[in-house]
Amino acid sequence: MQFIDLPKIDLHCHLDGSVRPETILDLANQQGVTLPTQDIEQIRELMIAPETCQDLDEYLKRFDLPLSVMQTAEALERISFELYEDAAKENVKYLEVRFGPLLHLESGLTLEDVLASVVKGMKRAESLYDINGNYILSILRHAPKDRIKEVLDVGHQYLGNGIAAFDLAGGEIAGFCSEFIPYAKYAKEQGYHVTIHAGEQGVGQNVSDAITLLGAERIGHGIHITGHHEAYDMVKDQQVTLETCPSSNVQTKAVPALSMHPAKAFLKDGVAITINTDNRTVSNTTMTDEIQKVMHEFALTLDDYFTIYSYSVEAAFTSEQIKKHLRSFIPA
Ligand SMILES: [Zn+2]
């Protein structure tokens, strides 16, 4: 089987962690941004996190370089387009990209400019390739909260038309959910779907909190529900979909090795798991690589693969019409 030929869905992919290294070099030169080197291989090395980092924070340092050139409307449109193009070329049929709009205001862009640019880039790719997508607006948990509602208000006009959901991302501390209850509530009232990064760094309780306190419909990672009975049962009983990202989980030491990843155990127990990239560049991966790694490591069958694919279809924050199209790739 050629893994590249399989239809794919990626529900968890960060824009700033998935920029082509060549584009960083190109944009930096256009924008007069000083890079530590002009050598493309060295740029690549600076952007890719080591196979195993000290921790999540070391991993997150890889985002500084891309963010430095993602401060203009043209750059955001291009990077968005290229990410959807790269995904389409490996048969990703549906891709949800997330990013923090507040991280792109350093050179004078407004929130409106930022959101319009990424949506425009996505739509350009949708018009050229057999791929559909949506954006998820991420808020960094450690950042000031004063502009969260403004992000949601500006994004509101794109709901159902390029933007679909609200997310909390960044380093994970125990008990973070309680601080965000009013924001998640506001997002839901506005019509946003909600997915929350939780249970990535060993705090199962954060997963049950994200579901009960923030109304999360999906969980980013969520792998540490293992050993936390309340969270595990809640995820399983309510069929809350987990967006797992195996390579990233190994890099950030969320699991000691791929063989220790709970993907297969979850799958066999009927937990709705999905396989995603997290960061194409920082994790040096693609959907093809992730699926190949997981299927090899855990000796999954094609049936297993399409069970995972179906979980992704049903959990996608998109219209019934697009879901119907995505279901059409499942062999009868
Ligand atoms: Zn993530």
Residues whose N, C-alpha, C, O or C-beta is under 5 A from the ligand:
A	BS01	ZN	D278
